[in-house]
């Protein structure tokens, strides 16, 4: 019988990088569900009291879990029994509930995206929001922003430990997942990750209340999550090199590269492999179908390794 586990942010569960050497915060069986509570990406614990005020952040980080540089706040890792290298971890996203506040920002520091648009010389703009997870609306926390936004919550980071030893940044997505920033991974979707180490060692964090494709200013609407319900299984039918997902609308393949065009070709190539397997056809036949049925979308452009996902809607091919 499957079990439900709870994993909250604490000194024992919070960390700021991926590593195969990190001790698991929780061990579960296949079919079990874990309900995570997370901080925001920058380790924030509560809303600002006034505009421009520094956020209260979690600082009691275990030395062995503290990143050497910047690292998003992650919760985990979770060791899944039976998750072996070469197999595929299936992560079903049951529910994602934001907590009551969030923030976003634009400009003000010399990132490559700010430099491209001339915003590196501008003063950084930070906007704070109160989040209503019942109405799914975000509104200005201090009344200094005249627009409300519709929420579409998802986790920016979901990933397993890589095969390579050492500390791996939370910033750059890779074959093992990580900073995917794919807004399609909302409740009802299932993410599939290639497993590189025993137990998988899955972690999540970087909650987003809403984000556009591209995540163009750097952050999305960053928030902690009150409740992230994920169910873990091993998928015996897939053979993948990079993350793929089954969403409420269709299938998508994800790829990442410093060159956005290279990320696009990788995502498309993975989709052709997937379609060939799904329909029992050759890759060139899949290519012919793809030109009629598959959409290419820019996932994000701000994580050094840019992301592209190829999307195959349900019902596009019958």
N, C-alpha and C positions, 0 to 999 in steps of 0.2 A: 504494500500500500504506500502511495506517495505521501510525502510530508511537506509541511509549510515551515519555512525558517525565516527569521527576521535578522537583518544585518543593518545596524545603525552606525553612523559615523563616530569613531572613537579612536583612541591611540592605537588600539589593536587592529583596526580595520582600515584606517585612512592611510593613503600613500600617494606619491606624486610621480611614479614612473612604473613601467612594466618590467618585470624580471622573472626569469625562470627560477632564480634562487630565493625569491620572496616566500616567506612562510604563509600558508593559507590561513585566512581568518575564519573559514567555515568549510566543512566537508559535508557533501550531500550525496545522495543516490540519484541515479538517472530517474527522471520523472518527477523529481522534487521541485518545489517552487520556492524561490527566495524573494522576500519583500524587502527591498532596500530603501533606506532613507539616506539622502545625500545632501552635502553642502553645495554651494555654487562653485563654479570652476576655480575661482580665486580664493577658495577656502572661507568664504563669507558665511557668517552664522546668523545674522539678523540684519534688518534694514537699517539704512542711515537714519539718524534723527533729524538731519537737516541737509539741504543741498550742499554738496562739496565736502561734507564730513567724511572722514575715513570710516570704512566698514569695520565692524568687529570681526576678526578672523580667528580661526582655529590655529593655535601655534604650538600645542603640545604634541608635536609629531615625533614618533620614534626615530632615533638617528638612522636606523637601518631602512626606514621607509621614506626618509626625507630626500627629495631630489637635490642633485648637486646644483642645478639651475632652476629655471622656471618649470613648474609641473602642475597640471590640473589636479584638483582634489578628486581622488578616486576612492571608492569603497570596495573592499575585497582583499585579496583574491579568494575566489571560491574554487575548491577542489571538487571535481565531479568524478565519482568512482566510475571506472570503465572508459573514461576519456583517455584514449591512447593516441600517440603520434601517428599521423596518417589517416585518422578518422575525422569525422565532421561533427562539430558541436552545433546542435539545434537550440536556439534561444527564442522561445515564444514570448512575445511581449503582450502581457495580459492587460495591464493597467499602468497609466502614468499620471500622477496627480501632483501638480506644482504646489510648492508652499506659497506663502502669501505675498512675496515681494520678488522683484527682479530688477535688473539694470542692463543698459547697453551704453555704448560709447562710440565716438567717431573722432578721428583726427588726433593730433597732438603728439605723436611720436614717430620716429623715422622708419616706420615699416615700409616694405617695398610697395604695398598697396596705397598707403598714404602718400608716398612720394610720387607715384604714378598720377595721382589726381591733384597734387599740390596741397594736400591737407597736412603734411608734416610740419608746416610752419604755423598752422592754426592752433589755437588753444583747444585742448581736448574738451569735447562736449560729452557730459555724462547725464543720462536720463534715468530716473528711478521710477518704477512702476509698482502699483499694488495689483495683485493678481487674484482674480475671482475664478476659482476652479469649478464653480457651479455654472456660472454664466459663460465661462471661458472667454473672459475679456480682461485686458490689462489697461489700466488707466494711470495717469500721472500721479505719483505718490505725493508730490508737493504742489500740484496744480499749475506747474510752470510749462506744461506741454499740452497743446490744445487738442491732441488726437488720442483716441483709444485704438487699441489693436486687438484683433481676434486671435486667440491663443490656439496653438496646434502643438502640444508638448511632445518632446521626444528626448532621448539621451544622445548627446553629442558624441560621447565615448562609450563604446562597448568593445571589449577585446579580450584575447587570451594572451598568455605569455609567449614570446617568440622563442624559436629554437636557439638563437644565438645567446651566449652568456652576456652578463653585464646589465647596466642600466639603460633602458630604452625610453626615449622621450615620449611624453603624452601628446606632444604637439603634432608630430608627423604620423599620419595613418600609414599602415603597411599591410602586408599579406595576412597578418594575424588580427586585423581590425584596428582598434584604437580610436583616434580622433576622426571618425567617419563623417560627422556633421551632415548626415543625410536625413533631411526632414521627412522622408517617406517612412522612417522607422518608428512610426507611432503605434499606439495600442491596436492590436489586431494583426500586426505584422510578425513575421518570423525571420530572424537573422541566422545565417549559416556561416560558421567560421572554421577554417582548417585548423586542426589541433596539432601543435608542435611538441608539447611536453606532457608528461603523465599528469592527469587530473585537469588539464586545460589551463587552470589558474585564471579564471574569468574575473574581470573587474569592470565597473561602470562608474560614470560621473559626468560632469559637464552638462548638466541639465539645461535644456532650452525650452522656454515657454512658447517661442515661435521663432522661425528663421526663414528667410528667403533663400532660394537656390543661389549659391555663391558665397553667402555669409560675408558680404562685400566690405563691411567696415572693420572686420576682425572679430568682434563678439557678435552673438545673436542677442536675444532677450534672455540673458543669463539668469538662472535661478537654481535654488535648491529644490529637491523633490521630496515631498512628504511621503510618497508611496510609489515605488517602482516594482511591479510584480512581474517576475520572469520565471518561466518554467524551462528546465534544462533536460535535453535528451541527446542521444547519439543517433545521427541519421546514417543509415546503412546504404542509402541509395545514391548519394551524391559523391562526386569526385571533383573537388574544386581546388584552385590555386590561390584564390582571393575571396573575400566575402561576397556572398550573394544574399538576396532576400526575397521573400514572398510577401508582398504587401496586400492591402485590401483591394488594390486595383490591378495588380499584375506581378510579374517577376522583374527583378533588376540585378545586374552585375555591376560591381564597383571596382574601380582601379585608380591608382595614384602614381604620380610622377612629378618631378620638378618641372617638367615641360608639360603644359596642359594638353598639347596635341598628342604626346606620347600616352598620357593617361587615357585620352579618348580612344586611341587604337587598341590599347590593352582591354578597356571595358568592352569594346565592340568584339574583339577576338574572343573574350570569355563568353559573351552572349551567343556568338556563333557556335561555340562548343556546346553551350547549354541547349540551344535550340536543336542542334543535331541529335543530341541525346534524347531530348524531350519528344521529338517527333519521329525519331528513327530515320533520319535523312542524312545526306552528306553535308559537309561544311559549305560547299558552293551552293547547294539548294537552300541551306539556312541563310546564306548571304542574300540570295534572291528574295527570300521571304522578309529578311530584315529591312531591306530597302523600302518595303511597303508597310512594315508593321512596327519597327523599333524606333523609339525616340532616344536621342542622345542629350543628356542634360549635364550642366556643370554643377557639381555638388557643392564644392567650395574652392576658393582661389587663395585662401589666406593661411594655409597650414604648411607652407614650404612645399610639401608634396601636394600639388593640386589634385582635386578629385573630380572624376566624371563617372556618371552611371548611365548604363544602357537599360532602357525600360521596354518591356514587352507586355502590353496590356492583355488581360484576360479577354478572350473572345476575338482577338485580332486575327487569329488564324483558326480556322475550323475544319 
